[in-house]
Protein backbone atom coordinates (compact mmCIF):
# COMPACT_ATOMS: atom_id res chain seq x y z
CA UNK A 1 0.00 0.00 0.00
CA UNK A 2 1.18 3.50 -0.80
CA UNK A 3 2.79 5.20 2.23
CA UNK A 4 0.52 8.21 1.73
CA UNK A 5 -2.61 6.19 2.54
CA UNK A 6 -1.41 3.35 4.77
CA UNK A 7 -1.93 5.33 7.98
CA UNK A 8 -5.54 6.07 7.04
CA UNK A 9 -6.07 2.37 6.33
CA UNK A 10 -4.57 1.39 9.70
CA UNK A 11 -6.77 3.95 11.47
CA UNK A 12 -9.86 2.69 9.62
CA UNK A 13 -9.04 -0.90 10.55
CA UNK A 14 -8.74 0.06 14.22
CA UNK A 15 -11.99 2.04 14.12
CA UNK A 16 -13.83 -0.92 12.59
CA UNK A 17 -12.56 -3.16 15.38
CA UNK A 18 -13.80 -0.63 17.96
CA UNK A 19 -17.20 -0.11 16.32
CA UNK A 20 -18.02 -3.64 15.11
CA UNK A 21 -16.00 -5.63 17.61
CA UNK A 22 -14.15 -7.76 15.04
CA UNK A 23 -11.29 -7.38 12.58
CA UNK A 24 -13.17 -7.14 9.29
CA UNK A 25 -10.14 -5.69 7.50
CA UNK A 26 -7.86 -8.47 8.72
CA UNK A 27 -8.49 -10.33 5.44
CA UNK A 28 -7.96 -8.08 2.47
CA UNK A 29 -6.78 -8.30 -1.12
CA UNK A 30 -5.65 -5.97 -3.87
CA UNK A 31 -3.62 -3.56 -1.77
CA UNK A 32 -1.01 -3.45 -4.47
CA UNK A 33 -0.91 -4.69 -8.03
CA UNK A 34 2.29 -4.76 -10.13
CA UNK A 35 2.29 -2.21 -12.93
CA UNK A 36 2.26 -4.89 -15.64
CA UNK A 37 -0.71 -6.87 -14.29
CA UNK A 38 -3.16 -7.45 -17.17
CA UNK A 39 -6.75 -6.30 -16.81
CA UNK A 40 -9.70 -8.66 -16.48
CA UNK A 41 -12.06 -8.78 -19.48
CA UNK A 42 -13.97 -5.52 -19.72
CA UNK A 43 -11.86 -3.84 -17.03
CA UNK A 44 -9.29 -1.09 -17.33
CA UNK A 45 -5.62 -1.77 -16.73
CA UNK A 46 -5.39 1.63 -14.99
CA UNK A 47 -6.35 0.49 -11.52
CA UNK A 48 -5.89 2.31 -8.25
CA UNK A 49 -4.38 -0.90 -6.86
CA UNK A 50 -1.40 -0.26 -9.15
CA UNK A 51 -1.02 3.11 -7.42
CA UNK A 52 -1.20 1.37 -4.02
CA UNK A 53 -4.33 3.34 -3.18
CA UNK A 54 -6.98 0.63 -3.09
CA UNK A 55 -7.97 -2.47 -1.19
CA UNK A 56 -10.57 -5.14 -1.53
CA UNK A 57 -11.98 -7.03 1.41
CA UNK A 58 -12.60 -10.77 1.25
CA UNK A 59 -15.79 -11.32 -0.80
CA UNK A 60 -16.45 -14.58 1.07
CA UNK A 61 -17.86 -12.48 3.90
CA UNK A 62 -20.83 -11.77 1.62
CA UNK A 63 -21.18 -15.18 0.00
CA UNK A 64 -20.90 -17.54 2.95
CA UNK A 65 -23.98 -19.01 4.60
CA UNK A 66 -22.86 -17.60 7.95
CA UNK A 67 -22.71 -14.02 6.73
CA UNK A 68 -21.21 -11.34 8.91
CA UNK A 69 -21.88 -8.58 6.41
CA UNK A 70 -24.91 -7.39 4.49
CA UNK A 71 -24.75 -5.44 1.24
CA UNK A 72 -27.26 -2.80 0.22
CA UNK A 73 -27.60 -1.97 -3.46
CA UNK A 74 -27.50 1.77 -4.18
CA UNK A 75 -28.34 2.94 -7.71
CA UNK A 76 -27.17 6.44 -8.64
CA UNK A 77 -28.11 7.32 -12.17
CA UNK A 78 -26.59 4.66 -14.41
CA UNK A 79 -24.15 3.47 -11.73
CA UNK A 80 -24.58 0.83 -9.05
CA UNK A 81 -22.78 1.10 -5.72
CA UNK A 82 -22.86 -1.16 -2.68
CA UNK A 83 -23.13 -0.03 0.94
CA UNK A 84 -21.52 -2.51 3.32
CA UNK A 85 -22.89 -3.24 6.79
CA UNK A 86 -20.96 -5.32 9.33
CA UNK A 87 -22.75 -7.47 11.87
CA UNK A 88 -21.65 -6.21 15.29
CA UNK A 89 -20.11 -8.91 17.46
CA UNK A 90 -22.14 -7.78 20.46
CA UNK A 91 -25.85 -8.01 19.64
CA UNK A 92 -27.18 -6.30 22.78
CA UNK A 93 -27.74 -3.00 20.96
CA UNK A 94 -24.64 -1.23 22.25
CA UNK A 95 -22.97 -1.43 18.83
CA UNK A 96 -24.52 -0.63 15.48
CA UNK A 97 -28.19 -0.34 14.61
CA UNK A 98 -30.82 -2.41 12.80
CA UNK A 99 -30.87 -2.44 9.00
CA UNK A 100 -33.62 -0.40 7.38
CA UNK A 101 -33.30 -1.60 3.79
CA UNK A 102 -33.37 -5.05 2.23
CA UNK A 103 -29.89 -6.34 1.40
CA UNK A 104 -28.91 -7.71 -1.98
CA UNK A 105 -28.55 -11.49 -2.20
CA UNK A 106 -25.73 -12.37 -4.61
CA UNK A 107 -26.09 -16.09 -3.86
CA UNK A 108 -29.47 -16.08 -5.63
CA UNK A 109 -27.63 -15.79 -8.96
CA UNK A 110 -26.48 -19.40 -8.48
CA UNK A 111 -29.96 -20.76 -7.72
CA UNK A 112 -32.51 -22.49 -9.97
CA UNK A 113 -34.22 -19.31 -11.26
CA UNK A 114 -32.33 -18.00 -14.33
CA UNK A 115 -33.86 -14.54 -13.87
CA UNK A 116 -31.78 -14.05 -10.72
CA UNK A 117 -28.63 -14.86 -12.69
CA UNK A 118 -29.58 -12.33 -15.35
CA UNK A 119 -30.29 -9.75 -12.63
CA UNK A 120 -27.04 -10.45 -10.76
CA UNK A 121 -28.96 -11.61 -7.70
CA UNK A 122 -32.07 -10.30 -5.98
CA UNK A 123 -33.22 -8.38 -2.96
CA UNK A 124 -33.40 -10.56 0.14
CA UNK A 125 -36.86 -11.80 1.03
CA UNK A 126 -36.65 -10.54 4.61
CA UNK A 127 -34.83 -7.86 6.54
CA UNK A 128 -32.10 -9.48 8.65
CA UNK A 129 -32.38 -9.01 12.38
CA UNK A 130 -29.51 -7.75 14.45
CA UNK A 131 -27.30 -4.72 14.81
CA UNK A 132 -25.00 -3.58 12.03
CA UNK A 133 -22.22 -1.01 11.60
CA UNK A 134 -22.09 1.02 8.37
CA UNK A 135 -18.62 0.20 7.04
CA UNK A 136 -19.03 2.42 3.97
CA UNK A 137 -19.61 5.47 6.20
CA UNK A 138 -16.63 4.60 8.41
CA UNK A 139 -14.40 4.16 5.36
CA UNK A 140 -15.45 7.58 4.03
CA UNK A 141 -14.44 9.14 7.36
CA UNK A 142 -10.87 8.04 6.58
CA UNK A 143 -10.85 9.00 2.90
CA UNK A 144 -11.75 5.58 1.46
CA UNK A 145 -14.55 5.67 -1.09
CA UNK A 146 -16.70 2.98 -2.64
CA UNK A 147 -16.47 2.44 -6.39
CA UNK A 148 -19.28 1.71 -8.82
CA UNK A 149 -19.73 -1.69 -10.40
CA UNK A 150 -18.73 -2.14 -14.01
CA UNK A 151 -21.63 -2.20 -16.51
CA UNK A 152 -21.45 -6.01 -16.86
CA UNK A 153 -21.67 -6.75 -13.10
CA UNK A 154 -24.88 -8.75 -13.39
CA UNK A 155 -23.24 -11.54 -15.40
CA UNK A 156 -19.52 -11.15 -14.57
CA UNK A 157 -18.87 -11.47 -10.84
CA UNK A 158 -15.46 -9.68 -10.81
CA UNK A 159 -17.23 -6.56 -12.11
CA UNK A 160 -19.46 -6.18 -9.05
CA UNK A 161 -16.67 -4.53 -7.03
CA UNK A 162 -18.65 -4.28 -3.79
CA UNK A 163 -15.41 -5.18 -2.01
CA UNK A 164 -13.33 -2.38 -3.58
CA UNK A 165 -12.41 0.87 -1.81
CA UNK A 166 -10.03 3.57 -3.03
CA UNK A 167 -8.30 6.59 -1.52
CA UNK A 168 -7.46 9.20 -4.18
CA UNK A 169 -6.70 12.18 -1.91
CA UNK A 170 -7.69 14.51 -4.74
CA UNK A 171 -5.26 13.01 -7.25
CA UNK A 172 -6.11 11.70 -10.67
CA UNK A 173 -4.82 8.24 -11.56
CA UNK A 174 -1.73 9.46 -13.44
CA UNK A 175 -0.70 11.76 -10.58
CA UNK A 176 -1.07 8.87 -8.14
CA UNK A 177 0.99 6.58 -10.36
CA UNK A 178 3.76 9.19 -10.63
CA UNK A 179 4.22 8.91 -6.87
CA UNK A 180 5.53 5.38 -7.49
CA UNK A 181 6.75 5.26 -11.10
CA UNK A 182 8.66 7.40 -13.57
CA UNK A 183 6.95 8.88 -16.64
CA UNK A 184 8.98 6.45 -18.77
CA UNK A 185 7.60 3.46 -16.84
CA UNK A 186 4.05 4.72 -17.32
CA UNK A 187 4.63 5.24 -21.03
CA UNK A 188 6.14 1.76 -21.39
CA UNK A 189 3.19 0.07 -19.66
CA UNK A 190 0.22 2.20 -20.71
CA UNK A 191 1.25 4.13 -23.81
CA UNK A 192 0.06 7.68 -24.47
N, C-alpha and C positions, 0 to 999 in steps of 0.2 A: 504494500500500500504506500502511496505517496506520502512523504513526511509531512506535507502541508495539511493532510486530512487525517492522519492516523490518530492524533490526539482527540479529535472530535469523535472518531469511531470508538476509541477506548472509553470516552466519557459517556457516549450513548450506550455502550454495552453495560457499563456500571449502572446507569440510570434504569435500564430495562430490568436488571437484576433487582434493584431496589423497588421498582413499581410492580413488577409481575411476580417476583419471588423466584425466578429461575433464569438460567443463562441461555436465553434464546439465541444470542449471537455467538455462542460457543461453537456452533457448527456452521461455518460459512464457506462460500466458494466464490471464485471470480474476483478476488481482491487484486490480482494482477495477471495480465495476459501478455505474453511476449509479443513484440511488435509485428512479427511475421505470422501470427496465428491466423489461419484462414477463417473467413466468415461462414456461418451456417447458411443454408439456402434461404434466400430472401432477406438476409440480414446484412447490415453494413459491416465493413471491416474496420471502421473508425469507431471503435468502442471506447467508452470511458474506463473500462478495465485496463486497456492498454496504457492509459494515462495514470493508472494506479488510483483512480478516484471513484471506484465503484465496488460494490460487494453484492453478492447474492446469498440469501440464507437458504438453508436446506429445504428443498421443496417437499421432502417427505413429511414435514410437519403438517402440510395441508392434505396429503394424500393418504395418510395412514388411517386405520380404522379407530385408533385412539388419538384423535386429533387434539392438539393443544393450541391450535390457532384456527381462526375463522377468517374468511376472506369475503369482503363485501365488494361487489361490482359497482363501479362508479363510471357512468358514461358522461363524457364532456364533449359535446359536439360529435365529431367523427371518431374521437379517441376513447379508448377504454382503459381505465386505471383500476387499481385494486387496493382497497384499504385493508390493512392487516390488523387483526385483533388477537391478542395473546390471552389465553386462559390463565387467570391468576392462580398461583399455587395455593393460596389461602382463599377458600370459598365462603368465608364468613361475612363478606361484604366490606371488609376493611381495605381491600385492594380492588381497583377496577370498578366497573359498573355493568349492568345487563346490556346485552345487545338490543338495538331498536330496529334493525333491518335484517331481512333474511339474507344469510350468506349464500355464496355461490358454491355449488357442488360440482367440482371438476370430475369426481369419480363417476358421475352419471354418464359421462361421455363413453365409458367403457361398458355400459350396461346393455340390455337387450333392445332398447328403443333407439333406432338410428337417428331420430330427430335430435336426441341429446348429444350425439356425436357431432352432427352438423352445426348445432348451436354452441359447441364447446363446453357443454355441461348444462346445468339448470339451477334455478333458485332452489334452495332447500325447501322441503315440505313444511318444516316447523322451525320456529325460532329456538335456537339452543338456550338452555338454561345456564345460569352461572354468571360469574363476574369476569369481565375482560378488560384488558388494558389496550388502548389505541396505540399500537406500535408506529403507525404512519405519522401520527401527530408528534410522538416523542422523537422520531427520526428527524422530522422537520425542525424541531427545536435545536438540533445540532448541525443543521445545514444539509442533511441527507434527504433527497427528494425521490418520490416514486417516479417511475417512468411508464409511459403508455405501452400497451401491448402493440405488437406489429399487426398489420391489417389481416394477416392469415392466422391469427391466434386460435380461432375456433377449430381448425383442422391440423395445426402444427404446434404441438405442445411447447417446444422451445421458444415460440413467439409470444407466449402469454406474458412472461416477464413479471409476474406478481412478486417474485422474489428479489427483483433488482432495485437497488437504490444507488444514487449517484450524488456526489458532492462537487459541484462545479466552481463554487466560490466566485461567481461572476465571470469566469473565463469561458471562452469558446474552446472547442475541442483542440484546435491547432495550438492555441496558447498553452493549454494544459500539457499537450504532448511536448512542446518545446521546453518545458521544465525538466524533462527526462532525456530528450533526444536532440540531436543536432538537426538543422534544416536539411542537411544532406541525407541523414537517415530517414527523415520523413519523405523526402523526394524519392529515395530508393524504394521504399515500401508502399507508398501510396500515390506516387506520380504527382502531377500538377503541383 
